[in-house]
Every structure is written in structure tokens, then in C-alpha cells.
Amino acid sequence: MRYDLDQLPLKTLLSPLARASAALARLDERLAHSSVGKGVIERFHSIDACASLWIDGELVEMVDLILHDAARDIRSPSHALTIARDVL
């Protein structure tokens, strides 16, 4: 699906974009000072690694990636899993 940028209602989009940007900045600051912030950020990194392979057409389960990262594999790692570990 392609969008014609000239037809987008920019005036109605700018306010939600500004609010979303401010919310992300506040979340980042709250995570930096939170006791669970480090774990949440590591989980985000795992999600990003799985998503980057999904874009390439490879499916990597996040549980498998976490276990592989901790050297606790329950099955032989696939080629996609080793790539996801490198991305992580």
C-alpha cells in the first residue's frame, strides 16, 4: 500500500506524533532509574533481534534466543538462531 504524502492530514498527525515522542522520552528516563529497567531493555533487544530476522523471512522464537544466549539450549541451534544471537 502506498500513501501519497501530499494527501496525508499532517495537521492532525503532528499532535499525536509529538505526544508519542514525549511518552517515549519519559519511558526511557523512567527505565534508566528503575530497578527493572535493565531487564526491560534487554527484553527489547531480544524482541528487536527476533524482529530483524522476521523481516528477512526467518522465524526465531524469543524463548529459544534467550536460552541460546544463556548457553541453555534445549535443542540444536538453527542457523537463524545463531544469526539472531549475533544481532542480539
N, C-alpha and C positions, 0 to 999 in steps of 0.2 A: 504494500500500500504506500503510495507516495502522497505527500502533502505539498500543496502549493503554499510556500511561506508567505506570499502576499495575501493569502486568504485567511491566515490564522488570526484570531482575535487577540492580538498582543496586549491590548489594554486589560483584557480580562485574565490573561495568563500571568502578567507581571506580579500581581499581588500574591497569588498562590506560590509562585516561584520564590519570591522574597521570603515568605513565611517558612517554606520548606528549607531554604538555605539557613535561615536563623535557627530553626529547630535542629538541623544537623550540627551547627556550630555549638549549640547548647549541649547536645548529646555527647559530642566529642569532649567538651570540657567536663561534663559530669562523669564520663568514663575515666578520664585521666585521674580524677580524685576518688574514684570508687574502689572499694575493696575487691569487687568482682570485675573491674574494668579490664584487667589484663586477660582474663579468661574470655570475656565477650569479644575482645579484639582478636584473640586467637581463633575463636569460632568464626568470626567474619572472614579471616584469612582462609580458613578451610572452605568456607562457602564459596569464596572467590576462586579458589583453585579448582573446585569441582565445576563451577560455572564456566571457567575458561576452557575446560576440556569439553564441556557440553556444547559450547559454541562450535567446537571442531568436530562434533558428532560422536564424541566418546562419552560413555556414561560411567562415572566413578561414584560409588556410594561414599557419602561422607564418613560413615562409620568405618568402612574399610580404610579410608585415608587416615583417619585418626589412629586406628590400630597400627597401620603400617608406619606412621610417624613415630609411634611409641615402641616400635620393634616388637609388637604383639600380634603379628598376623595370624589369622585363623585359617587362611588358605594361601596358596601361592599367589604372589602379587602379579597382576597383569601388566602389560606394557603401559596401558593408560594410567594405571595406578602409580607406576614409577614416575611417569611424566608429571602427574598431579603432585606427587611428593616434591619433585624438583620445582614446580611452580610455587608450592607452599613455602 
